[in-house]
Amino acid sequence: MPLPNESSRSVAENGEADLFILIADNLADLTRKFQTLVGRTPLPPVWALGYQQCRWGYQSEQDMLELDKNFKKHGIPCDGLWIDIDYMNAFKVFTFNKAHFPSLSRAIKTLEKNGRKLIPILDPGVKQEPGYNVYEDGKKHDVFCRNPQGKEFIGQVWPGDTVFPDFSLREGRAWWAKWVKQFASSGIRGAWIDMNDPSTGVVQNDAMRFQRGRGDHDTFHNQYALGMAMATTEGFAAAHPGKRTFVISRSGYLGMAKHSAIWTGDNVANYHYLRLSIPCSINLALSGVPFNGPDIGGFADHTNPQLLRDWQKAGFLFPFCRNHSAMGTRRQEPWAFDALTLRVCKHYIRQRYKLRPYLYNLFIRQAEQGDAILRPLFYDFDSTPALPLDRVEDQFMIGPAIMQAPIVQEKERSRSVVLPGSASWWSALDGRWLNSGRKVKAAPSELQTPLYVRDGQIIPMTFGEPHDNHWNPRTIEAHVFLRRRAGNIATTVYAFDDGDTLDYQKGGRSAVEITARVKGRKLALATKTMQEGFGSCRIRFVLYDRFDEVTLNDLPLNVKRGRWTFCGTKQEIWISG
């Protein structure tokens, strides 16, 4: 018999399901409620919001130092250099091949001096090899998963015969955290955890048992990555007391964001995966994992210059921003192709660092309120029959202020863009205000990407054009996107701290409220200190409309005409001294 329209049925394949029903008036409130239920993302270190470079095939400290040299040579900011399984000794977890890393601590210190972190991969599989200290220690403490016969479950992964820590056990997580702490003590500040689905190679994983054989595989399969993330984060926190942790995972579960970010896995270098990266990342953001992103350029198969340019432009403001490629594919570092590709990648990586204060404040709001960072259009605006925003998959918001509409079709160099809401939009394509509630056509050049800023927003940005990853939150530009209309008002709170420690939890943060109000043809700017735990800041104001008079805290403010390149377009602005 069919169910009545107002009813629904929920079933679970194994065991009784936990069911939570959340009700809210809009998607934003619903997301905040859900994020509060499963856990918000703790404030990450600011270096985790920078650009990251990775390739399966980087294997030595020489590779890392060469990358460091090239990023410096080309003036491209970069915070993280990532290494895949090749750095290990025979793929044994928690080891470095000494032939490839003869002076690990010295290499890490050299990279740190230039502001870069070395980020290794960690797989859960432990090589089953007598005499290997990690295996022997795990066997001694009885922390490995078992098979139906009560013996160690053995998979076939990178090291060959492989056993797996049982993260369903408290002592299993504590054991893994102990090894992570020891591993990280050399100066390693973060890791990416992989193969934690769990992946067991050609051996079916349904024979893997948990809780020392008492729990069938289904009892903990979905939570395996969560257990690994909890233990890994605990290990890094123990290795670096008072510092923020950063772990990013291939797999996850509810509550994952409290312990780890997620990248969207092994994608492929084609436009299909570029297009899918947008709804995939948005869905993760609405499902409790706001810190996420795809591999820029594509992991598998050969990328090409046009695809890399389009992907870099589309993804330069995703919460996680990493270029990653597979062994055997064409190299895809920013300088790997032609001069145009280098120019585009360099520009948009620098643009990310220009906007990092804004991204950082979005993460502060996530930690405090649970807002998504990457959002669908109907998160901030109502969908209507005329503009059905819930059907738009190739445009997105970054926080409440910025909207992107990137080129994601291989043979199309122009596109239709929806301008939602009732406020105007500043078009970075042509440096002018556009009326909302309609569609417009965007035809960007190779250096441009369609990006729009909502009227009534104040965006904190880095001073000048950043050529490196230096973090100086005490000197910023406040970009005031406020159209010259009577009664128009914009306000924001800019919060800042050291970007690396947990001192902000003990008051080591400052916050300034910035307000802009249009009065006739005049603009009144005002600042108000809300919190002073990290000292004061210097603010230079950048305006996107011309006013006859500008004041700051009721005193005249001198502004002059200027220009800066925003998303490939030279913008006419008015800037304070």
C-alpha positions in Angstrom: 0.0 0.0 0.0 1.5 3.4 -0.9 2.4 5.8 1.8 0.3 9.0 2.2 2.0 12.1 0.8 2.9 13.5 4.2 4.7 10.4 5.2 8.2 9.1 4.6 10.0 5.9 5.4 13.6 5.5 6.5 15.4 2.1 6.4 18.9 0.9 7.4 20.7 -2.0 5.8 22.3 -3.2 9.1 21.1 -2.1 12.5 18.8 0.6 13.7 19.4 4.1 12.2 19.9 7.3 14.2 17.4 9.8 12.8 17.6 13.6 13.5 15.1 16.0 12.0 16.2 19.6 11.7 13.8 22.4 10.7 14.7 25.9 9.6 13.3 28.7 7.6 16.1 28.8 5.1 19.1 26.9 3.9 21.6 29.1 5.8 19.9 28.5 9.2 19.5 24.8 8.4 23.3 24.6 7.6 24.2 26.3 10.9 21.9 24.0 12.9 23.4 20.9 11.2 27.0 22.2 11.6 26.3 22.8 15.3 24.9 19.2 15.7 27.9 17.5 14.0 30.6 19.9 15.1 32.0 23.1 13.5 35.4 23.4 11.9 38.0 24.6 14.4 40.0 27.6 13.1 42.8 26.2 10.9 46.3 27.7 10.7 46.4 30.4 8.1 49.0 28.5 6.1 46.4 25.8 5.4 44.4 28.5 3.5 47.4 29.2 1.2 48.3 27.6 -2.1 49.5 24.0 -1.9 51.6 22.0 -4.5 51.6 18.2 -4.7 52.5 15.4 -7.1 52.6 11.7 -6.8 56.3 11.4 -7.7 57.8 14.0 -5.5 60.0 11.8 -3.3 63.1 13.6 -2.0 64.3 16.7 -0.2 65.9 17.7 -3.4 62.5 17.8 -5.1 61.2 20.0 -2.2 64.1 22.4 -2.4 63.7 22.6 -6.2 60.0 23.5 -5.8 60.9 26.0 -3.1 63.4 27.6 -5.5 61.0 27.8 -8.4 58.1 29.4 -6.4 60.6 32.0 -5.2 62.0 32.5 -8.7 58.5 33.1 -10.2 57.2 35.2 -7.3 54.4 32.8 -6.6 53.2 32.4 -3.0 53.0 28.9 -1.7 52.5 27.5 1.8 52.7 23.8 1.4 54.9 21.3 -0.5 53.2 17.8 -0.4 54.8 14.4 -0.8 53.1 11.1 -1.7 54.0 7.6 -0.8 57.5 7.7 -2.5 59.1 9.4 0.5 58.7 6.3 2.6 61.1 3.5 3.1 59.5 0.5 1.2 56.1 2.2 1.7 56.3 1.7 5.5 54.2 4.3 7.3 56.1 6.6 9.7 59.4 6.2 7.9 61.4 8.4 5.6 63.8 6.9 3.0 67.1 8.1 4.2 68.6 8.0 0.7 66.0 10.5 -0.4 65.9 12.5 2.8 69.4 12.4 4.2 68.9 15.5 6.4 65.2 15.7 7.0 65.3 18.2 9.9 67.6 20.5 8.0 65.3 20.4 4.9 62.2 21.1 7.0 64.0 24.1 8.6 65.0 25.4 5.2 61.5 25.2 3.9 60.1 26.8 7.1 62.5 29.7 6.8 60.9 30.4 3.4 57.4 30.0 5.0 56.6 26.6 3.5 55.4 23.4 5.3 56.4 19.9 4.3 53.1 17.8 4.2 53.5 14.0 3.9 50.9 11.4 3.2 49.9 8.9 5.9 48.2 5.7 5.0 46.6 3.5 7.7 48.1 0.3 6.3 51.1 -1.1 8.3 53.5 -3.4 6.5 53.3 -6.9 8.1 57.0 -7.4 8.5 58.7 -8.9 11.5 61.3 -6.5 12.9 59.5 -3.4 11.6 59.1 -1.4 14.8 55.6 0.0 13.9 54.3 -3.4 13.2 55.9 -5.0 16.2 54.6 -2.3 18.5 51.1 -2.6 17.1 51.2 -6.4 17.5 52.4 -6.0 21.1 49.5 -3.7 22.0 47.0 -5.8 20.0 45.6 -2.9 18.0 45.2 -4.4 14.5 41.9 -5.4 12.9 41.2 -9.1 12.9 39.7 -11.6 10.4 36.8 -14.0 11.1 39.4 -16.6 12.4 40.6 -14.1 15.0 44.0 -13.6 13.3 45.3 -10.3 11.9 43.4 -9.2 8.9 45.8 -8.9 6.0 45.2 -6.7 2.9 47.3 -6.1 -0.1 48.2 -2.4 -0.4 51.4 -0.4 -1.2 53.6 -2.3 1.3 52.4 -5.7 0.2 51.0 -7.8 3.1 49.4 -5.1 5.2 47.6 -4.9 8.6 45.3 -2.1 9.7 44.9 -0.3 13.0 41.5 -0.7 14.6 40.4 2.9 15.1 37.2 1.7 16.7 39.3 1.0 19.8 40.2 3.8 22.1 43.6 2.2 22.6 43.9 1.8 18.8 43.5 5.5 18.3 45.9 6.3 21.2 48.5 4.0 19.7 48.3 5.7 16.3 48.4 9.2 17.9 51.6 8.2 19.7 53.3 7.3 16.4 52.0 10.5 14.8 53.4 12.5 17.6 56.8 10.9 17.2 56.7 11.3 13.4 55.7 15.0 13.6 58.3 15.8 16.2 60.8 16.5 13.4 58.9 19.6 12.5 56.1 18.3 10.3 53.0 20.4 10.9 50.3 18.6 8.9 49.4 15.5 6.9 47.0 14.2 4.3 45.5 10.8 5.3 44.6 8.5 2.4 43.5 4.9 1.7 41.2 5.2 4.7 37.9 4.1 3.2 39.4 1.6 4.3 41.2 0.5 1.1 42.5 -3.1 1.3 43.6 -3.7 -2.3 42.6 -6.9 -4.1 41.5 -8.4 -0.7 37.8 -7.8 0.1 37.5 -5.7 3.2 34.3 -7.3 4.4 36.4 -9.9 6.2 37.9 -7.1 8.3 36.6 -7.2 11.9 36.7 -4.5 14.6 36.6 -4.5 18.4 39.1 -7.4 18.5 36.9 -9.5 16.3 33.6 -8.8 18.0 32.3 -6.3 15.5 31.5 -7.1 11.9 33.0 -4.9 9.2 29.8 -3.0 8.7 29.8 -1.8 12.3 32.7 0.6 11.7 33.4 0.7 7.9 31.9 4.1 7.4 33.6 5.6 10.5 37.1 4.3 9.8 38.4 7.5 8.3 36.8 9.5 11.2 38.7 7.4 13.7 42.0 7.8 11.8 41.4 11.6 11.6 40.7 11.8 15.3 43.9 9.9 16.1 46.1 11.8 13.6 44.9 15.2 14.8 45.5 14.2 18.4 49.1 13.2 17.5 49.8 16.5 15.8 48.4 18.4 18.8 50.6 16.5 21.1 53.7 17.1 19.0 53.1 20.8 18.7 51.4 22.0 21.9 49.6 25.4 21.5 49.7 25.2 17.7 46.7 24.6 15.4 46.6 21.3 13.5 45.9 20.6 9.9 44.9 17.2 8.6 43.0 16.5 5.3 41.4 13.2 4.5 40.2 11.3 1.4 37.2 9.8 3.2 35.0 11.0 6.1 31.9 10.7 8.2 29.6 12.9 10.2 31.6 15.1 12.6 34.7 14.8 10.4 35.1 18.6 10.2 36.1 18.7 13.9 39.2 16.8 13.1 40.0 17.0 9.4 39.3 18.7 6.1 38.5 16.6 3.0 39.7 16.8 -0.5 37.4 15.3 -3.1 39.7 12.3 -4.1 41.3 11.2 -7.2 39.7 13.2 -10.0 40.6 13.3 -13.7 42.1 16.0 -15.8 39.1 16.9 -18.0 36.2 19.4 -18.0 33.7 16.9 -16.7 35.5 16.8 -13.4 36.1 20.5 -13.4 32.4 21.1 -13.7 31.6 18.4 -11.0 34.0 20.0 -8.6 31.6 22.8 -7.9 28.4 20.9 -6.8 30.6 18.3 -5.1 32.4 20.9 -2.9 29.1 22.7 -2.2 27.4 19.5 -1.2 30.3 18.8 1.2 30.0 22.3 2.6 26.2 21.8 3.3 26.9 18.4 4.7 29.1 19.4 7.6 32.5 19.6 5.8 33.1 23.3 4.8 36.9 22.9 4.5 37.2 21.0 1.2 38.3 21.2 -2.4 39.3 19.2 -5.5 42.8 18.7 -7.0 43.3 21.6 -9.3 44.3 20.6 -12.8 43.1 17.0 -12.2 44.9 14.1 -10.7 44.7 11.3 -13.3 45.4 11.7 -17.0 47.3 14.5 -18.7 46.1 18.1 -18.1 46.7 20.8 -20.8 47.4 24.5 -20.6 43.8 25.6 -21.2 42.3 23.2 -18.7 44.9 24.2 -16.0 44.2 27.9 -16.6 40.4 27.4 -16.4 40.7 25.2 -13.3 43.0 27.6 -11.5 40.6 30.4 -12.2 37.6 28.4 -11.1 39.2 27.1 -7.9 41.4 29.9 -6.7 39.0 30.7 -3.8 37.9 27.2 -2.9 38.5 26.6 0.8 41.2 24.1 0.0 43.5 25.1 -2.9 45.9 22.4 -4.1 47.5 21.5 -7.5 48.0 17.7 -7.5 48.8 15.2 -10.3 49.6 11.5 -10.6 52.8 9.8 -11.5 53.1 9.2 -15.2 51.1 12.2 -16.1 52.3 15.5 -17.5 53.8 17.8 -14.9 51.4 20.7 -14.0 53.2 23.1 -11.8 52.3 26.7 -12.7 55.6 27.0 -14.7 55.2 23.6 -16.5 53.5 25.0 -19.6 53.7 28.2 -21.6 54.2 31.8 -20.5 50.4 32.5 -20.6 49.6 29.6 -18.3 52.3 30.7 -15.9 51.0 34.3 -16.0 47.4 33.2 -15.3 48.3 30.7 -12.5 50.6 33.3 -10.9 47.9 36.0 -11.0 45.2 33.9 -9.4 47.4 32.4 -6.8 48.4 35.9 -5.8 44.7 36.9 -5.9 44.0 34.1 -3.3 46.6 35.6 -1.0 45.2 39.0 -1.6 41.9 37.8 -0.4 43.2 35.5 2.3 42.1 37.9 5.1 38.5 37.5 3.8 38.8 33.7 3.6 40.3 33.7 7.1 37.4 35.6 8.5 35.0 33.2 6.8 36.7 30.4 8.7 36.3 32.4 12.0 32.6 32.7 11.3 32.4 29.0 10.6 34.1 28.2 13.9 31.7 30.5 15.8 28.4 30.1 13.9 28.6 27.2 11.4 28.2 29.1 8.1 29.2 27.4 4.9 32.1 29.0 3.1 31.5 27.8 -0.5 27.8 28.1 -1.1 25.1 27.7 -3.7 23.3 30.8 -4.8 20.1 29.9 -3.0 22.0 29.9 0.3 22.0 33.8 0.3 19.2 34.5 -2.2 15.6 33.3 -2.8 15.0 31.1 -5.8 12.2 32.3 -8.0 10.4 31.0 -11.1 12.1 33.7 -13.1 15.5 32.9 -11.7 15.5 29.3 -10.4 18.7 29.5 -8.4 18.3 25.9 -7.1 19.1 24.8 -10.7 22.3 26.7 -11.0 25.3 24.3 -10.6 28.1 26.3 -12.2 28.0 29.5 -10.1 28.7 29.8 -6.4 29.2 32.2 -3.5 32.4 32.5 -1.4 30.9 33.8 1.8 28.2 36.5 1.5 30.2 38.9 -0.6 31.8 37.2 -3.7 30.2 35.3 -6.5 32.0 33.3 -9.2 30.7 32.1 -12.5 33.8 30.4 -14.1 34.2 29.0 -17.5 33.8 25.2 -17.1 32.9 24.1 -20.6 35.8 23.1 -22.8 34.8 24.7 -26.1 32.9 27.7 -24.7 34.7 31.0 -24.0 31.6 32.9 -22.9 28.6 32.1 -20.7 25.4 33.3 -19.2 25.6 34.6 -15.6 22.7 34.9 -13.1 22.8 38.1 -11.0 20.5 37.1 -8.0 19.0 39.2 -5.3 18.0 42.9 -5.3 21.3 44.6 -4.7 23.7 45.6 -7.5 26.8 43.7 -8.4 30.3 45.0 -9.1 31.6 43.2 -12.2 35.4 42.4 -12.0 35.2 41.7 -15.8 34.6 45.4 -16.7 34.8 47.3 -13.5 31.3 48.6 -13.4 28.1 48.2 -11.4 25.4 45.9 -12.8 21.7 45.7 -11.8 20.5 42.4 -10.3 17.5 40.2 -10.9 18.5 39.2 -14.4 21.0 37.3 -16.6 24.0 38.8 -18.3 26.5 37.4 -20.8 30.1 37.2 -19.7 33.0 36.8 -22.2 36.2 36.8 -20.3 39.7 37.1 -21.9 42.3 34.5 -21.1 43.4 36.6 -18.1 39.9 37.1 -16.7 37.3 35.1 -14.9 33.7 36.2 -14.3 33.7 37.4 -10.6 31.1 39.7 -9.0 31.0 41.4 -5.6 27.7 42.2 -4.0 26.8 45.8 -3.2 26.9 46.6 0.5 30.0 44.5 1.3 33.3 45.4 2.8 36.1 42.9 2.1 39.4 42.8 4.0 42.3 42.2 1.7 46.1 42.0 2.0 48.0 45.2 1.5 49.3 45.6 -2.1 50.0 42.6 -4.3 51.4 39.6 -2.4 54.4 37.9 -4.0 55.0 35.6 -1.0 53.0 34.0 1.7 53.9 36.4 4.5 50.9 36.9 7.0 50.6 40.4 8.2 47.0 40.9 9.5 47.8 44.2 11.2 48.0 46.0 7.9 45.1 45.5 5.5 43.0 47.2 2.8 39.2 47.5 3.4 37.6 47.3 0.0 34.3 49.1 0.2 31.8 47.8 -2.4 29.2 50.4 -1.9 27.3 52.0 -4.8 26.6 55.8 -4.6 23.0 55.6 -3.5 21.4 57.6 -0.7 21.0 55.5 2.4 23.3 52.7 1.3 25.2 51.1 4.1 27.8 48.4 4.6 29.3 46.9 7.7 31.7 44.1 8.6 33.8 43.0 11.5 37.5 42.3 10.7 39.0 39.9 13.2 42.7 39.0 13.2 45.3 37.1 15.2 48.7 35.4 14.8 47.1 32.8 12.4 49.0 29.8 13.9 48.6 29.3 17.7 45.7 28.7 20.0 46.2 32.1 21.7 43.0 33.4 20.2 41.1 31.1 22.5 42.6 33.0 25.5 41.9 36.5 24.2 44.8 36.8 21.8 42.7 38.3 19.0 41.6 41.7 17.9 38.5 42.8 16.0 37.5 46.0 14.4 34.0 46.9 13.2 34.1 48.8 9.9 31.0 50.8 8.7 30.4 52.7 5.5 27.3 54.9 5.0 26.2 56.9 2.0 24.9 60.4 2.9 23.9 62.2 -0.3 27.0 62.2 -2.4 29.2 61.8 0.7 30.6 58.6 2.2 31.1 58.3 6.0 33.5 55.7 7.1 33.8 54.6 10.8 35.9 52.1 12.7 35.2 50.8 16.2 37.5 48.6 18.2 35.7 45.5 19.4 38.6 43.5 20.8 42.3 44.3 21.4 44.0 41.1 22.3 46.3 41.2 19.3 46.9 44.9 19.1 45.7 47.4 16.5 45.8 47.4 12.8 46.3 49.9 10.0 43.5 50.1 7.4 43.7 51.6 3.9 40.3 52.1 2.3 39.6 51.3 -1.3 36.3 52.5 -2.9 34.5 51.4 -6.0 32.4 54.5 -6.6 33.2 58.2 -6.6 32.0 60.4 -3.7 32.3 64.2 -3.4 33.5 63.8 0.2 34.8 61.0 2.3 35.2 61.0 6.1 36.7 58.6 8.5 35.4 58.8 12.1 34.0 62.3 11.2 37.3 63.6 10.0 38.1 64.3 6.3 39.8 61.4 4.5 41.9 62.1 1.4 41.3 59.7 -1.4 42.8 59.6 -4.9 42.1 57.8 -8.1 44.0 54.6 -8.5 44.1 51.3 -10.3 44.6 47.7 -9.4 44.3 44.4 -11.3 41.4 42.3 -10.0 40.8 39.0 -11.7 42.6 40.0 -14.8 41.0 43.4 -15.2 42.5 46.8 -14.3 40.0 48.3 -12.0 39.5 52.1 -11.5 39.3 52.7 -7.7 39.6 55.5 -5.2 42.1 54.8 -2.5 43.0 56.5 0.8 46.6 57.4 1.6 
